[in-house]
Amino acid sequence: MKRRLLVLVVSALLAAGCGTTNTELTENDSPISTLSSEFGYLGPVCRDGNPTRASTRGVTAETIRVGVFTDFGFTKNPEFIDAAMAFASWCNARGGIEGRRIEVAVRDTNLTEVRQRMLESCDEDFAIVGGGAGLDALGVRERLSCLLPSFPAQVVQPRSVGADLEFSASPTALPRHDIYTGFRHWLVKEAYPESIGKIGSSPPTLRCRRCWQTRAGRVSRRSGRRSSTTTRTPSSA
C-alpha cells in the first residue's frame, strides 16, 4: 500500500493546467523500453509482481484504477490527461505497480459537473491522481464521505485547499498561508526596499500594529468600555 501511494504522488507531480460524460482510457504498452526504469531519486517505482486478488475499491488482481479530474470538456486543454497517460504508459511498460497495470479513468467535469464525476470516482477509483478542476470545491463533501484520497496537480477553491485526505503536489494556496510570502518579503526588504514608500504600502510591523489597534478599538466599543490602546499617527508611512 505504501508503494502504491508513493507512485500516485509521483503521477501527481507529472501533471499540470485546468482541468459530458466520463471517459475511461486504458494505456497500451508503448515502445519506451529504452528509457530509464527509475523515476528520479525515488528509484524504480514501477516493477513486476504477482498480485493474486482484488484488495480494495479500484484494485483488481490485474489493475489499479485512478481517476484524473479535468475540465477538458470546457477548456479543451488536455495536459492533465496527457501527463497521466504518459506516466501510466511508462509505468505499465515496466510491470506496473507490483504487477498491477495503472488504468486511468478520465473524469471530465465539463467545468460544472464536479459532483457527478466525484460520485463516479467514489464507486470506481482507488484514488484521484494528478488532475484538477476549476470548481473543485463542489466535490469535497462527496469525496470525504467515501474516504477517497486525492493527489491533485492543481487545487483552486478555498474549500478544497488543504481538505482532508488531500495531498497536493503544487498547491496554488494553503489555509492561512500565502506561498509567495517569501518572494514578496524579498522584493520589499532586500531587492527594492525603497519601493515601500512609492506604492502606497506600509512597513509590515506598522501595518500589523494598525490592524491590532483597529481591532482592539472595535472590541472595546462593542463591550462598552474605553480602549486602553492609544492610537498614534505615525510620523511617516
N, C-alpha and C positions, 0 to 999 in steps of 0.2 A: 504493500500500500504506500509506503514511504517513497519508493522509487516512482510509482505512478504519479503521485502528487508532484514530485520533482520534475518529471517530464511535462506535466501540464503547465507548470510555471514557466518552463523553458519555451513552450509553444506560445505562451502569452507574451514573452519577451520579443518574439518574432513579429507580432502583428502590430500595425499602426494605422487613423482616418475615421470617418464617421460611418459608423455602421448604423397574392399576396399569400402566398401560401408557403408552407415550409418546403424547402428543397433539400433533399438528402443526397449527399455525394460520397462515394467510396473511391479511394485512390487505388489505381493500379501501380504496381512497381514500375518506376521509371529508370532509364539507363543512367544511373548516377552512382554505380558501384565503385567508380574510381575516386569518389570523394571520400574525405576522412570519415571514419566511423565515430570520431569523438566530437563532442559539442563543447568547444571552448575548454575552460578549466573544469567543467563538470565531467569530462571524460566520456566514455561510451554509455550514453543514457539509453540507447536502444540496442536490444540484443535478442537472440533466440531464447526460447524457454519451452517448457512442457506444461502449459495450463491444462487442467482437466475438467473444470466445472465453472458454471456461472456463479460468481461470488456476490454480486450486488447489482443495483439498478444500472443499466447501461453497459454491463460487463457480461460477456459470454465466455465460453472456453476458447473462442477464436478472436473476438474483437473487444475493443473498448470504444464506446461511442461518446464523443464530446460535442457539445453544442457551441457554435460560433455565432454570436449575435452580430447583426449588421443592419444598416438602413439601406441596403443596396437597392431595394425596390423604389426608394425615393431619391437617393443621391446618385445612383449608378456608379458608385465608387467601389471597385471590387477588392481593394487592398487587404481587408481583413480575410476575405475568402482566399485570395491568392496566397497569403502568408501561411494560413492554416493548411492549405492543400500542399504547399511546398514542404512544410515541415513533416506532415504526415507521410508524404511520399518518400522523403529521405529516411524517416524512421522505419517505415514498413519495409523498405528495401534492406534494412539491417536486422530484421527479425521482429520489429515492433516492440511492445512493452512486455518483456519477459515472454515473448512468443505470441502475444495478442496484437493484432493489427489495429491501428488507430482508424476509426471510422468517423468522419467529420459530418455532422448534421448542421447545415446552414440554417440558422433561424433568422429569416428575413422579416424584420418588423414593419417594413414599408413605412417607417417613421413612427406611426401611431399604434401599431399592433404589438407592443411590447408584452403586455399582459398575456395575450393569446399565445405568443411564442414561448413565454415562460412556462405556462401551464403544460405545453407540449414537452418542453425540456424537462420539466419535473417528472414526467411519465417515462421518458426515454433515455436521458443522458446521465452519464457518470458525473460530469461536471461541465460548467461553462468555461470556455477557454479562449483567450486571445482575440476577442472581438469587442464590440461596443455598440451602444445605441444612444442617439441624441436625447431620448426621453427615458433613460434607463431607470429612473426612479419609479416608473409605473409598474415595474415587475419585482420590486424588492420584497414586498409582503408575500407574494406567491412563492418566491424563491426560498425565503426563510421558512415558510410553512412546510415545505417539502425537504428542508435541510440540504439544499443543493449548493455546493461550493462554487465559487466564481473566481476566475483568474483573468479579469478583463485587461485588454490592452489600453482601453480608454474608459475613464469614468467622468461623467458630465454633471449630473444634477446633485444638489446638496444632499438630498435624502439617500442617494446611492453612494456618495463618497464616504468611505470608512464604514460601510454597513457590515454587519456580522457575516462571517463565512465568506468574506471578500478579501482577496489579496491582489492588489493591482500592481502590475509591473511598472507603470508610469502614470501615477495619479495626476490629474490636472489640478487637484486641490486636496487638502486634508482638513478635517474639522479643526477649527481654531488655529490653523497654520497655513501661511502663505509660502509656497515652495520657492518663491522668488525673493523672499525677505533678505537673504544674504546678499544677493546681487544688488538689490536696491540700497542696502546699507553701504555696500562698497561704492556705489555710484556717488552718494552724497557725503560720505565720510572720507573716502580716500581719493577717488578719481576726480570728482568735481565738487569739493566742499563749498566753493563759492556760489554754487547754484542754489543753495538753500534760500538765500535772500532774494533770488531773482525769479523764482517760480511760485511764490506765494506759500511756501511751506515753512513750518516752524521746526526748530530742532526737536528731536524725539522726546527729550526729557521735559522740555517746556510744554509740548503738546500733551503729554501724559498728565502733567500737573494741572493743566487747564481742564482736561476731562475729569480728573478726580475732584477738582473744586466745583465744577458744574454739577456733578453727580451728588456731591455732599450737600450742595445748596438745595437741590430738588428734594432730597430725603428730609432735610430739616423743615422745609416749607410744608411737606405733607404731614409731618408729625407735629407741626405747630410750634416747633422750637427754633430758636435762632441758632444759626450755624456758628460754630466756634472757629471756622476757617475764614481767614481774611484773604480775599481775592485782590491781588495787586496787579496793576497794569505794568507789564514788562517795559523796560526802557527801550528795548529793541526786539524785533521779531526775528 
